[in-house]
């Protein structure tokens, strides 16, 4: 009986010292949902485009800061002719055209400074005959934080041309909101 009491006391101590370690949110969950919808959007039989920044998704899958920046960017009258998005391209595939996504992988890094980087790789142009880099992987890095006890996307970093630093979607939204 004494061993059980000591074991239980140790468990209570561990939970009180590091409560987030036992029940930490899965950083890949919001990314998996976004990528599932992005795959559907670029499937060859797509019927209805899924807006990955739709109001309910903004509040559920993204950080408050990200959502605020998105809403500010969407207010810019020059942002988008159809009034749906401040972007005139798909920010995940980093373009206006893509094929059904191939060879998709999602990998979570180790948390550092309150952020977990989730890396997504996929091929987006395999069906484009004559495209010079049609078999190249697109790499997207999601910066995921924990907010109100759940994992949310705080930024999306898309790799640009070789040698360029990845571009931050939050930085782009700030510029769009300023009319730049």
Secondary structure as UniProt FT lines:
FT   HELIX           2..17
FT   HELIX           19..22
FT   HELIX           28..42
FT   TURN            44..45
FT   TURN            52..53
FT   HELIX           55..61
FT   HELIX           64..74
FT   TURN            77..78
FT   TURN            81..82
FT   TURN            91..94
FT   STRAND          102..108
FT   TURN            113..114
FT   STRAND          115..123
FT   TURN            126..127
FT   TURN            129..130
FT   TURN            132..135
FT   STRAND          137..147
FT   TURN            148..149
FT   STRAND          150..158
FT   TURN            162..163
FT   STRAND          167..168
FT   HELIX           169..177
FT   TURN            178..179
//
